[in-house]
Amino acid sequence: MADKTTHKERTRARILDEAARALRLSGTDGVSVADLMKRAGLTHGGFYAHFTSRDDLVDHAIGRMFEDSSRMLERFIGAGANAKGLSGLIDYYLAPQAWRVRDQGCPLPGLSSEAARMPDAARARYQAGVVRFRAAIAAALAAMGKPGPEQLAASVMAEMIGAVSMARSFDAEADGLAWLEACRAALRERLGLDAA
């Protein structure tokens, strides 16, 4: 029995990974159950052994994407929130891979414009991920002694997410990477991270 459970969990994880990739690349409209199951190497009928509906899948895929984001935040900010961690997070978030590797990474740049139209459960999970992301940044800003860390964290997040979204709007890699670098440098300067 344990082998079946393990197999089922692995299959579910594979479906969620494919759904997360599709969401990052094409948004919620890009999640077709038939195409997704085909890419995962599974039958369409097998989908319902793991999810009750397409909306249920989207909800859990968003949760999966925020698990990845939580690991990223933990890696840079973690329990020891400080300027070094925030600096590392900004450098990582606005690095060239943000333009080059669109099917991985933080879900916020690709899904922010769609959040208001998501099914209720998916929107709630999305909003919880945003709150956790902001809290981690606010903790680092508070540790740095910045006034109004919650408000500043919202601004920092908006700039990071917007920078990635705008960079991805350029067809030419050089233009997208130049955009990311300009935003990274400006954000670091605004927060006094180059002196840290």
Buried (B, 14 or more C-beta within 10 A) or exposed (E): EEEEEEEEEEBBEBBBBBBBBBBBEBBBEBBBBEEBBEBBEBEEEEBEEBBEEBBBBBBBBBBBBBEBBBEBBEEBBEEEBBBBBBBBBBBBBBBEEBBEEBEBBBBBBBBBEBBEEBBEBBBEBBEEBBEBBBBBBBBBBBBBEBEEBEEBBBBBBEBBBBBBBBBBEBEEEEEBBBBBBEBBEEBBEEBEBEEE
